[in-house]
Amino acid sequence: DQQVKQNSPSLSVQEGRISILNCDYTNSMFDYFLWYKKYPAEGPTFLISISSIKDKNEDGRFTVFLNKSAKHLSLHIVPSQPGDSAVYFCAAKSGNEKLTFGTGTRLTIIP
Amino acid sequence: DAGVIQSPRHEVTEMGQEVTLRCKPISGHDYLFWYRQTMMRGLELLIYFNNNVPIDDSGMPEDRFSAKMPNASFSTLKIQPSEPRDSAVYFCASSQGRGPSGYEKLFFGSGTQLSVL
């Protein structure tokens, strides 16, 4: 039972354009959401997070949007750069419970 | 700090053999996590420790899997006997307790690519 779903296994975006990565969840008790980025042969690294009391959090080129009614989370990268090419994992948690990760989306930025 | 250190980076073994994966967390971190990455299920939490004590092992798939943390600077994940379906990337991660949100970000190691033939 996949509580956090990333339905797009891959995404290709032209350099300089906006990349939008999507994530859906089924557990309405989730109250904290995170995005992790993973390069080949490396472990995931924390990118950005958002609490359920907010609907938007911005950090430089990265913005995370949360739509609680739709149980939907998205990560926007503007402008996209070649170094953004990686696998992006969405994750969620409820209270002090463990993090639940999605299956990941491979983003490729085309120069 | 060198970050979370995992060994080996790659492990190729035959079905039925014992496999031991090792992890050294970041010094001062009191939480340690073992994750498994597969294409179908993404990153799955297998087990996590707090101050060397196992807190939640509900993600451990079978009795063939076991994990220990004998001290604050070392943990092992053992698979005995190994099976081809155990082939995956295994990550260790550590974190420095829980912040106001109940969460502190995880720092992952580079992973162990396990192939069971």
Interface residues (C-beta under 8 A of the other chain):
Chain A: Q2 V4 Q6 Y32 L34 Y36 A41 E42 G43 P44 T45 F46 S49 S51 F89 A91 K93 G95 N96 K98 L99 T100 F101 G102 T103 G104
Chain B: V4 Y35 M39 M40 R41 G42 L43 E44 L45 Y48 D56 F91 A93 R98 S101 G102 Y103 K105 L106 F107 F108 G109 S110 G111
